[in-house]
Amino acid sequence: MQIASFPLARTMARLGTESAFVTLAKAKALEAQGRHIIHLEIGEPDFDTPQHVKEAAIAALRNNRTHYTPAQGIPELRDAVADFVNRTRGTDVRRENVLVSPGGKTMIALTLMALLDPDDEIIIPDPAYPAYRSIATYVGARPVSVPLLEERGFRLDVAMLEAAITPKTKLLVINSPHNPTGGILTEDDIASIARIVRRHDMLVISDEIYNRHSYDAPFASYYGLSGMPERSILIDGFSKAWAMTGWRLAFGVMPVAIAEAVGALLLNTVSCTATFSQDAAIAALQGPDEPVRAMRDEFLRRRRILVDGLNAIPGVTCQLPGGAFYVFPNFSAIERDDIKLADYILEQGNVAVLGGSTFGPNGRGFIRMSYANSEANLREALDRIRKTVALYQHAPTVA
Ligand SMILES: Cc1ncc(COP(=O)(O)O)c(C=O)c1O
């Protein structure tokens, strides 16, 4: 059947993608052919959502909490988020500063849409979570990269940040603990960044979605420590800390004028976040913290297994990341084309991993792997990668 082709909006050409979802689909297709794939590509905890959170959602469904809510979120959850943020960041925010959304990705997208005009510049670390650049470009703004260097533990270099600022700079995105590198900002880094932001009259989006995954030092929050919640937007949520990726549940905290704009975009796009998910979110914020700490402790143990295992592979070096649940090993001695290598590791080695340059050109030569997987799977994946890489190096020609 001939299907008429309609021209898409020109803006679609500016929209990016996210390699984690693309590779997941590829890996699932291989699984459908009967292959056994180990998934180190997607960024989600392999644990179940804590029982008390699931019970709250079940009770909400039984109580017919299945209707629309205000676009900004139910007042009880917005209050619970404000309390939680004040408790964990030492701030003084109120319900009016808080918005609830179906996922942090939605909050990021709508916040960028609310703030960026065409030709505004937004400074984004390179590498970074792809949604920042994709949406900024989609709305016609200009992303400006600041490289995160391996030799600095992938921490933002303040001199490089300042050099990237122009009169058109409106926003800076920071993300600590960081996806894809696992790097973390120190309190000193945060103080220096805040000084620059004040001097240049900018706004900051601080994506702190991995705040519960800081391993070697207590989590340092830009939102809490910068002393500038009036110039900052906090992105946080339930996906990573409470293993709730499929619930689509997150929150943003921001100055009231920006919250009103983002609230209007929520109303125009999603209408609201699922009602029973919002009830469950209150249970997550106010319930026992033990399940979140247990997951974090398990990630800490697995981090070592993956880092040590990767460093034992000839040609691979891997830093010990301070946070999140990713490692970002350097494979450039084996192959600088990380996308080609990641494909090879999936096709020949049956391990799904991501090329570092899918997070930005500065990720070239690196591979992102998640350690949100069982110890047995991590050990098997290391074994497969070691063998596949040896094969790669001896292959006469690699497609
Ligand atoms: C840095 C970062 N921010 C935000 C998100 C969004 O998560 P979600 O949309 O599941 O809340 C992710 C997910 O991978 C992430 O890595």
PDBQT file of the ligand as one rigid body, heavy atoms in Angstrom, charges set to zero:
ROOT
HETATM    1  C1  LIG A 401      20.829  13.241  34.355  1.00  0.00    +0.000 C 
HETATM    2  C2  LIG A 401      19.430  12.789  34.234  1.00  0.00    +0.000 A 
HETATM    3  N1  LIG A 401      18.441  13.673  34.431  1.00  0.00    +0.000 NA
HETATM    4  C3  LIG A 401      17.156  13.342  34.312  1.00  0.00    +0.000 A 
HETATM    5  C4  LIG A 401      16.796  12.058  33.981  1.00  0.00    +0.000 A 
HETATM    6  C5  LIG A 401      15.320  11.784  33.808  1.00  0.00    +0.000 C 
HETATM    7  O1  LIG A 401      14.815  10.727  34.493  1.00  0.00    +0.000 OA
HETATM    8  P1  LIG A 401      13.235  10.501  34.549  1.00  0.00    +0.000 P 
HETATM    9  O2  LIG A 401      12.639  11.139  33.344  1.00  0.00    +0.000 OA
HETATM   10  O3  LIG A 401      13.063   9.032  34.596  1.00  0.00    +0.000 OA
HETATM   11  O4  LIG A 401      12.771  11.185  35.816  1.00  0.00    +0.000 OA
HETATM   12  C6  LIG A 401      17.781  11.092  33.741  1.00  0.00    +0.000 A 
HETATM   13  C7  LIG A 401      17.421   9.722  33.313  1.00  0.00    +0.000 C 
HETATM   14  O5  LIG A 401      18.221   8.954  32.858  1.00  0.00    +0.000 OA
HETATM   15  C8  LIG A 401      19.125  11.467  33.881  1.00  0.00    +0.000 A 
HETATM   16  O6  LIG A 401      20.122  10.598  33.685  1.00  0.00    +0.000 OA
ENDROOT
TORSDOF 0
